[in-house]
Amino acid sequence: MHARSTRHAPGGECDAVLVARAVAGDADAVTALVRRHLAAAYAVAHAIVLERADAEDVCQDAFTAILARLDECRPAESFRAWLLQSVRNRAISFRRWQRVRAAAVLGTVPGESDVPAAAESPLAAAERADLRARLTAALATLPDAQRAVVLLHDVEGWGHREIGALLGVAEGTSRSHLFSARRRLRAQLRPALGPACRPVFEPATVRAAG
């Protein structure tokens, strides 16, 4: 009998059952695991590497590596934690590689190109691109832990318990990182945005810029 798992898809099987099926060669179980945990994996990767395409690459690499070693998942209920830790480690390694590469060429890592939507005016597109650029630049100045906490909490809606478990810190430490990150972001964005700067770093700000 399988132990109970807290990870169930609506009307679906727990991770333990899906892992067992996937190890036995069930492609549908593999697909179900990927679909269930892809959003969380992407959130973790994006909180560290910032660029969307890079986050997608990190997720793909992590899933490929984890699924190839699925029989090592003990107990099976730990699949989510195992996956997210792998994503985090790979994202950190990728970011370090970015920094080394950028320093080697004495330039900056290229960012996402801004292509206006068909119904968007050039002025609105420019303003949105400028806000995104300012937010990305401000986020890049944060320590890795603070950036991960503020994006996972304020943008992805994660709780401090889950963030703490991922980062290996206490809930209180996660809250402290969030407070410090918001304060630093507010200080950096206020000179550029003036009175329009929100009193705290809020998810709506990032979503509007995206």
Backbone bond lengths (Angstrom), bond angles and torsions (degrees), N, CA, C in turn:
res aa  C-N    CA-C-N  psi(-1)  N-CA   C-N-CA  omega(-1)  CA-C   N-CA-C  phi
1 M - - - 1.462 - - 1.528 109.14 -
2 H 1.302 116.40 136.44 1.456 120.78 -179.90 1.520 110.13 -79.79
3 A 1.319 115.96 144.84 1.457 119.80 174.88 1.509 109.12 -69.47
4 R 1.312 115.92 156.64 1.457 119.80 -179.97 1.517 110.59 -67.88
5 S 1.310 116.21 143.82 1.458 121.94 176.58 1.511 108.56 -123.05
6 T 1.314 115.29 146.28 1.463 119.93 178.46 1.511 111.49 -87.20
7 R 1.341 117.61 -3.10 1.457 120.66 -176.58 1.522 109.80 -102.51
8 H 1.311 116.32 98.65 1.452 121.73 177.29 1.521 108.83 -125.75
9 A 1.318 116.73 138.42 1.462 120.26 167.96 1.514 106.22 -80.23
10 P 1.347 118.06 152.58 1.457 119.76 178.77 1.522 110.45 -53.08
11 G 1.342 116.04 116.33 1.444 119.98 179.55 1.522 113.24 71.26
12 G 1.337 119.25 11.54 1.452 122.10 -176.15 1.506 112.97 -111.37
13 E 1.336 115.07 -171.65 1.455 122.11 -176.80 1.527 110.58 -92.67
14 C 1.323 115.53 155.90 1.458 120.02 178.89 1.526 109.98 -72.66
15 D 1.326 115.86 164.82 1.458 120.32 -179.03 1.521 112.17 -57.91
16 A 1.344 116.75 -38.81 1.462 120.14 -177.63 1.528 111.17 -58.48
17 V 1.314 116.54 -43.76 1.468 120.96 179.53 1.528 110.36 -67.31
18 L 1.324 116.45 -43.92 1.465 120.01 -179.22 1.522 111.22 -64.37
19 V 1.325 117.33 -39.76 1.471 120.56 178.45 1.526 109.89 -62.75
20 A 1.330 116.86 -44.97 1.462 120.31 179.44 1.522 111.13 -61.16
21 R 1.320 116.49 -42.42 1.461 120.45 178.22 1.526 111.54 -65.42
22 A 1.338 115.51 -41.02 1.462 119.71 -179.11 1.526 110.86 -65.34
23 V 1.328 116.98 -40.96 1.465 121.05 178.21 1.523 110.30 -61.74
24 A 1.326 116.37 -33.02 1.469 121.34 179.21 1.526 112.36 -78.47
25 G 1.342 116.51 -2.19 1.457 119.80 176.04 1.509 115.90 100.90
26 D 1.334 117.36 14.85 1.462 121.65 -179.24 1.531 109.53 -82.11
27 A 1.328 117.08 108.26 1.469 121.29 -177.82 1.517 111.95 -66.25
28 D 1.337 116.68 -32.36 1.462 119.60 179.34 1.529 111.08 -64.84
29 A 1.318 117.23 -35.49 1.462 121.19 178.46 1.523 110.77 -67.30
30 V 1.323 116.36 -38.63 1.468 120.39 176.80 1.524 109.55 -61.88
31 T 1.313 116.55 -46.39 1.467 121.08 179.14 1.520 111.05 -60.08
32 A 1.327 116.97 -41.17 1.462 121.29 -179.89 1.527 111.38 -64.14
33 L 1.322 117.61 -40.54 1.469 121.29 178.46 1.526 110.58 -64.20
34 V 1.325 116.61 -43.93 1.464 120.40 -179.60 1.523 110.38 -63.03
35 R 1.314 116.79 -47.53 1.463 120.24 -178.50 1.528 111.37 -62.79
36 R 1.318 116.63 -38.26 1.462 120.33 -177.03 1.525 112.32 -67.49
37 H 1.331 117.05 -36.97 1.463 119.76 -171.16 1.532 114.35 -112.05
38 L 1.332 117.62 1.80 1.464 119.69 -176.99 1.524 112.26 -63.38
39 A 1.326 118.12 -42.86 1.463 120.51 -177.49 1.522 111.26 -61.99
40 A 1.331 117.38 -43.51 1.463 120.77 179.20 1.522 111.13 -66.26
41 A 1.342 116.29 -40.54 1.462 119.99 179.33 1.523 110.72 -63.19
42 Y 1.339 116.00 -43.02 1.462 119.61 179.28 1.528 110.83 -64.26
43 A 1.318 117.28 -39.69 1.466 120.79 -179.95 1.522 110.65 -60.43
44 V 1.322 116.84 -42.85 1.465 121.10 179.60 1.525 110.47 -65.16
45 A 1.325 116.52 -46.63 1.463 120.20 -179.30 1.519 111.61 -63.46
46 H 1.323 116.30 -45.25 1.463 120.62 -177.71 1.522 111.74 -65.27
47 A 1.320 117.28 -32.43 1.460 120.61 179.15 1.520 111.76 -66.31
48 I 1.315 116.85 -20.17 1.469 120.24 -177.31 1.526 111.71 -103.19
49 V 1.335 117.74 -46.00 1.469 119.29 -174.88 1.519 113.51 -93.71
50 L 1.346 117.64 -16.54 1.465 124.97 174.68 1.531 114.23 74.26
51 E 1.308 118.69 -47.86 1.462 120.12 -177.62 1.530 110.63 -75.75
52 R 1.334 116.53 134.16 1.457 121.07 -175.44 1.525 112.54 -61.71
53 A 1.324 116.73 -47.55 1.461 120.20 -178.20 1.521 111.09 -62.15
54 D 1.330 116.64 -39.15 1.460 120.83 178.99 1.525 110.45 -66.00
55 A 1.330 116.48 -40.20 1.463 120.62 178.63 1.526 110.44 -62.78
56 E 1.325 116.73 -40.06 1.464 120.44 178.45 1.524 110.71 -64.09
57 D 1.343 116.64 -40.84 1.468 120.20 178.61 1.525 110.99 -63.90
58 V 1.332 116.55 -42.22 1.464 120.92 179.46 1.528 109.75 -61.51
59 C 1.331 116.77 -44.47 1.465 120.81 179.60 1.521 111.12 -61.59
60 Q 1.311 116.40 -44.52 1.461 120.35 -179.06 1.526 110.58 -61.31
61 D 1.336 116.48 -44.41 1.463 120.23 179.23 1.522 111.28 -63.23
62 A 1.348 116.26 -42.26 1.460 120.23 -178.60 1.527 111.15 -65.65
63 F 1.319 117.28 -45.75 1.465 120.48 179.17 1.525 110.58 -61.84
64 T 1.324 117.11 -42.47 1.459 120.85 -179.28 1.528 110.71 -60.42
65 A 1.335 115.50 -45.13 1.465 120.09 -178.67 1.524 111.48 -68.01
66 I 1.330 116.64 -44.26 1.465 120.65 -178.02 1.524 111.59 -65.56
67 L 1.318 116.67 -45.10 1.459 119.83 -177.74 1.524 112.05 -66.96
68 A 1.324 116.96 -26.83 1.460 120.13 177.69 1.530 111.52 -73.84
69 R 1.345 116.41 -19.28 1.472 121.02 -178.97 1.526 110.89 -119.56
70 L 1.304 116.68 29.86 1.459 121.33 -172.65 1.528 112.89 -61.78
71 D 1.323 116.61 -27.61 1.460 119.31 -179.48 1.525 112.00 -70.35
72 E 1.346 117.27 -9.90 1.463 121.60 178.55 1.526 112.07 -89.21
73 C 1.315 117.77 -3.37 1.458 121.68 -177.23 1.533 109.17 -75.52
74 R 1.313 116.71 104.96 1.463 123.04 -178.76 1.520 109.47 -130.85
75 P 1.318 121.05 123.02 1.461 124.57 -14.38 1.517 110.69 -73.11
76 A 1.311 116.64 167.15 1.467 121.13 -175.08 1.520 112.12 -62.92
77 E 1.347 117.06 -26.86 1.463 120.08 -179.01 1.527 112.23 -66.48
78 S 1.335 117.32 -14.69 1.466 120.29 -178.13 1.521 112.21 -86.56
79 F 1.327 117.72 9.63 1.464 120.71 -175.92 1.521 111.67 -53.93
80 R 1.341 117.68 -47.41 1.463 120.55 -177.25 1.526 111.24 -60.82
81 A 1.327 116.64 -48.33 1.462 120.38 -179.50 1.525 110.67 -62.30
82 W 1.313 116.93 -41.37 1.470 122.15 179.26 1.518 110.28 -62.92
83 L 1.315 116.18 -45.90 1.460 120.92 179.51 1.521 111.83 -62.35
84 L 1.338 117.50 -50.45 1.460 120.62 -176.05 1.521 111.91 -65.40
85 Q 1.322 117.28 -33.38 1.467 119.05 176.57 1.518 110.25 -67.71
86 S 1.330 116.35 -38.34 1.462 120.13 176.91 1.517 111.01 -63.93
87 V 1.333 116.27 -43.23 1.466 120.81 177.87 1.523 110.18 -60.06
88 R 1.319 116.13 -46.41 1.467 120.10 -179.02 1.529 111.11 -61.19
89 N 1.316 117.32 -45.38 1.464 120.56 -178.96 1.524 111.18 -63.10
90 R 1.323 116.06 -42.35 1.461 119.54 -179.78 1.533 111.47 -68.51
91 A 1.334 116.63 -37.36 1.459 119.91 178.18 1.526 111.24 -65.33
92 I 1.325 116.79 -40.63 1.463 120.77 178.09 1.526 110.07 -63.83
93 S 1.325 116.55 -43.64 1.465 120.20 178.76 1.523 111.02 -63.07
94 F 1.334 116.04 -40.57 1.460 120.33 179.38 1.520 110.62 -64.06
95 R 1.323 117.58 -41.77 1.460 121.02 -179.62 1.529 111.11 -65.13
96 R 1.314 116.49 -38.95 1.469 119.85 176.41 1.525 110.19 -62.87
97 W 1.329 116.09 -41.60 1.458 119.67 178.10 1.517 110.41 -62.99
98 Q 1.333 117.15 -39.36 1.462 120.94 177.56 1.526 111.00 -57.81
99 R 1.328 115.55 -46.09 1.460 119.94 -177.35 1.524 111.25 -63.70
100 V 1.331 116.43 -41.80 1.464 120.43 179.17 1.527 110.19 -64.90
101 R 1.327 115.66 -43.74 1.466 120.14 -179.58 1.527 110.95 -64.11
102 A 1.341 116.56 -43.73 1.463 119.84 -179.27 1.523 110.92 -63.27
103 A 1.325 116.30 -40.39 1.464 119.89 179.73 1.520 110.91 -66.91
104 A 1.342 116.68 -35.81 1.462 120.99 -177.04 1.520 112.21 -66.22
105 V 1.322 116.66 -34.47 1.465 119.72 -178.09 1.522 112.11 -99.63
106 L 1.333 116.00 3.52 1.467 121.70 179.17 1.518 111.72 55.21
107 G 1.306 115.36 38.52 1.453 120.29 179.57 1.510 109.94 -137.59
108 T 1.295 116.92 -162.64 1.453 121.91 179.12 1.510 109.54 -119.10
109 V 1.310 114.94 154.15 1.458 119.33 177.37 1.520 108.82 -69.87
110 P 1.326 119.28 127.02 1.466 120.87 -177.73 1.514 111.48 -61.23
111 G 1.324 115.27 143.93 1.461 120.18 -178.79 1.508 111.23 -102.40
112 E 1.281 114.60 -173.98 1.464 120.82 -179.02 1.522 110.00 -71.44
113 S 1.322 116.06 135.24 1.462 119.12 178.08 1.517 109.61 -73.87
114 D 1.299 115.90 145.71 1.455 121.61 -178.07 1.519 109.53 -104.40
115 V 1.312 117.09 107.55 1.457 122.19 178.75 1.513 108.08 -111.15
116 P 1.319 119.46 115.27 1.464 120.72 -178.10 1.517 112.19 -59.70
117 A 1.315 115.65 144.56 1.451 120.19 174.35 1.529 108.69 -68.26
118 A 1.326 115.18 157.33 1.469 119.80 -173.87 1.521 111.73 -58.44
119 A 1.343 117.33 -37.03 1.458 120.60 -175.31 1.524 112.53 -94.01
120 E 1.300 117.47 7.88 1.457 121.47 -174.95 1.526 110.09 -98.83
121 S 1.319 116.21 135.03 1.461 120.08 179.04 1.526 109.61 -72.45
122 P 1.332 118.15 154.05 1.462 120.73 178.19 1.532 112.46 -57.30
123 L 1.339 117.40 -38.02 1.461 120.56 179.97 1.528 110.80 -65.39
124 A 1.341 116.58 -44.99 1.460 119.99 179.57 1.521 110.72 -64.29
125 A 1.325 116.18 -39.01 1.460 120.04 179.06 1.522 110.63 -64.45
126 A 1.324 116.33 -40.72 1.463 120.48 179.86 1.523 111.21 -65.41
127 E 1.343 115.77 -41.64 1.460 119.43 179.51 1.520 111.13 -65.09
128 R 1.338 115.84 -41.06 1.459 119.87 179.72 1.529 110.45 -66.18
129 A 1.335 116.48 -42.04 1.451 120.55 179.32 1.523 110.84 -64.72
130 D 1.346 116.13 -37.86 1.465 119.38 179.36 1.519 110.70 -66.36
131 L 1.333 117.43 -41.46 1.458 120.45 179.00 1.517 110.57 -64.08
132 R 1.344 116.56 -43.27 1.451 119.41 178.29 1.519 110.99 -60.75
133 A 1.327 116.08 -43.32 1.458 119.80 -178.98 1.522 111.58 -62.97
134 R 1.345 116.48 -42.08 1.460 119.87 179.89 1.531 111.67 -65.71
135 L 1.337 116.00 -42.05 1.460 119.69 178.95 1.522 111.27 -65.67
136 T 1.318 116.56 -43.73 1.458 120.02 -179.91 1.524 110.72 -62.53
137 A 1.332 116.08 -42.33 1.461 120.19 178.95 1.526 111.08 -64.20
138 A 1.331 116.38 -41.36 1.467 120.15 179.67 1.519 110.87 -66.86
139 L 1.327 117.23 -42.83 1.460 120.77 179.07 1.525 111.16 -63.16
140 A 1.327 116.77 -35.98 1.462 120.54 -178.23 1.523 112.65 -65.78
141 T 1.333 117.28 -21.18 1.469 119.93 -179.61 1.523 112.45 -83.14
142 L 1.329 116.96 -12.58 1.462 119.84 -178.64 1.522 111.03 -75.71
143 P 1.327 117.40 149.69 1.459 119.79 169.97 1.530 109.17 -58.68
144 D 1.315 117.47 152.11 1.459 121.18 -174.91 1.524 112.57 -54.03
145 A 1.328 117.11 -43.82 1.467 120.50 -177.15 1.522 110.95 -64.81
146 Q 1.331 117.71 -43.25 1.465 120.79 -179.95 1.517 111.04 -64.90
147 R 1.334 116.75 -41.81 1.468 119.89 -179.66 1.532 110.02 -64.57
148 A 1.315 117.02 -42.54 1.460 120.00 179.96 1.525 110.91 -62.62
149 V 1.325 117.02 -44.03 1.463 120.44 -177.84 1.524 111.30 -64.95
150 V 1.328 117.64 -47.49 1.463 119.39 -175.21 1.532 111.25 -66.63
151 L 1.315 118.65 -35.92 1.457 120.53 179.04 1.526 111.56 -74.98
152 L 1.318 116.91 -42.10 1.463 119.32 179.60 1.524 111.35 -67.57
153 H 1.335 117.24 -38.72 1.461 120.21 -177.84 1.529 112.02 -79.36
154 D 1.326 117.08 -53.70 1.468 120.49 -171.29 1.524 113.29 -81.27
155 V 1.316 117.34 -29.27 1.465 120.13 -177.24 1.527 111.80 -99.86
156 E 1.338 116.52 -45.67 1.457 119.79 -175.59 1.525 112.94 -91.79
157 G 1.339 117.14 -13.24 1.456 119.68 176.31 1.516 115.01 80.37
158 W 1.330 118.14 20.81 1.457 120.55 178.75 1.527 109.74 -73.63
159 G 1.339 116.58 151.29 1.449 121.76 174.54 1.521 110.55 -87.21
160 H 1.339 115.94 162.35 1.466 119.51 -177.71 1.527 112.27 -65.69
161 R 1.325 117.46 -29.63 1.467 119.26 179.10 1.522 110.62 -64.45
162 E 1.342 116.38 -45.80 1.461 120.30 -178.95 1.528 111.08 -69.20
163 I 1.317 116.74 -38.68 1.468 120.13 177.39 1.522 109.89 -63.95
164 G 1.332 116.00 -44.89 1.460 119.86 179.64 1.512 112.11 -60.43
165 A 1.339 116.23 -40.62 1.464 119.99 179.28 1.525 110.95 -63.92
166 L 1.330 116.81 -39.44 1.460 120.50 179.87 1.523 111.54 -67.62
167 L 1.343 116.32 -45.03 1.464 120.59 -175.62 1.517 113.26 -84.93
168 G 1.339 116.15 -10.23 1.456 119.39 -179.16 1.516 112.98 74.88
169 V 1.341 117.08 34.88 1.466 121.78 179.77 1.523 108.88 -129.77
170 A 1.329 116.31 165.65 1.457 121.44 177.95 1.523 110.16 -73.31
171 E 1.339 115.86 158.81 1.464 120.06 178.06 1.522 110.65 -58.51
172 G 1.318 116.72 -39.25 1.465 120.09 179.30 1.519 111.99 -61.90
173 T 1.320 116.57 -36.62 1.467 120.52 178.01 1.524 110.30 -67.09
174 S 1.329 116.24 -39.37 1.465 120.17 177.09 1.527 110.26 -61.48
175 R 1.327 116.49 -43.41 1.469 120.18 178.67 1.531 110.76 -63.00
176 S 1.315 116.12 -39.52 1.461 120.11 179.31 1.525 111.11 -65.00
177 H 1.346 116.16 -41.17 1.466 119.98 177.52 1.530 110.46 -62.00
178 L 1.329 116.29 -40.27 1.460 120.18 -179.27 1.526 110.68 -64.25
179 F 1.323 116.58 -44.93 1.463 121.07 179.33 1.535 110.45 -60.00
180 S 1.331 116.12 -46.34 1.466 120.13 -178.18 1.522 111.22 -66.36
181 A 1.339 116.79 -39.70 1.470 120.29 -179.23 1.516 110.87 -65.57
182 R 1.324 117.06 -44.78 1.463 120.30 178.77 1.526 110.96 -61.18
183 R 1.314 116.50 -41.90 1.464 119.93 -178.45 1.527 110.44 -64.42
184 R 1.322 117.28 -43.37 1.466 120.41 -179.03 1.525 111.00 -67.98
185 L 1.338 117.08 -39.96 1.458 119.87 179.01 1.524 111.07 -65.87
186 R 1.331 116.18 -41.45 1.462 120.51 178.80 1.523 110.73 -61.27
187 A 1.329 116.40 -42.13 1.462 120.46 -179.32 1.525 111.54 -65.40
188 Q 1.330 116.74 -35.04 1.464 120.03 -178.57 1.523 112.61 -79.26
189 L 1.323 116.83 -33.97 1.458 119.55 -175.22 1.522 113.47 -86.16
190 R 1.320 117.95 -26.70 1.468 119.88 -176.18 1.534 112.89 -60.23
191 P 1.346 120.75 -44.38 1.475 118.89 179.59 1.523 113.20 -59.12
192 A 1.323 116.57 -32.83 1.462 119.70 -177.81 1.523 112.37 -83.50
193 L 1.334 116.98 -37.32 1.460 120.67 -175.28 1.516 113.61 -98.29
194 G 1.331 117.84 -13.46 1.460 121.61 178.02 1.512 112.09 61.08
195 P 1.337 118.02 -139.99 1.462 122.12 -178.03 1.530 112.91 -60.49
196 A 1.327 116.43 -20.08 1.460 119.29 -178.72 1.522 112.38 -74.85
197 C 1.327 117.03 -13.74 1.456 120.67 -179.10 1.517 109.81 -64.72
198 R 1.326 117.09 128.61 1.455 120.80 -179.24 1.514 110.12 -67.19
199 P 1.340 117.93 149.80 1.455 120.90 -178.77 1.519 113.12 -62.26
200 V 1.326 117.59 -26.99 1.457 121.32 175.09 1.509 107.58 -137.41
201 F 1.323 115.82 164.88 1.453 120.53 175.89 1.515 107.22 -72.54
202 E 1.340 117.61 120.16 1.444 121.21 -175.17 1.524 110.85 -122.47
203 P 1.344 117.35 149.36 1.460 120.58 179.67 1.510 112.99 -55.37
204 A 1.322 117.20 -35.93 1.466 119.99 -176.84 1.518 111.71 -60.93
205 T 1.318 116.72 -30.87 1.460 120.19 -179.43 1.521 110.70 -64.98
206 V 1.336 116.07 -45.62 1.443 119.95 -179.33 1.514 111.53 -70.19
207 R 1.335 116.71 -40.56 1.459 118.87 -179.98 1.517 111.14 -64.66
208 A 1.321 117.26 -36.83 1.462 120.48 178.40 1.524 110.38 -65.49
209 A 1.328 116.16 -32.20 1.466 120.13 -179.59 1.499 112.26 -79.71
210 G 1.337 116.63 -19.97 1.457 119.36 -177.22 1.492 112.66 -84.44
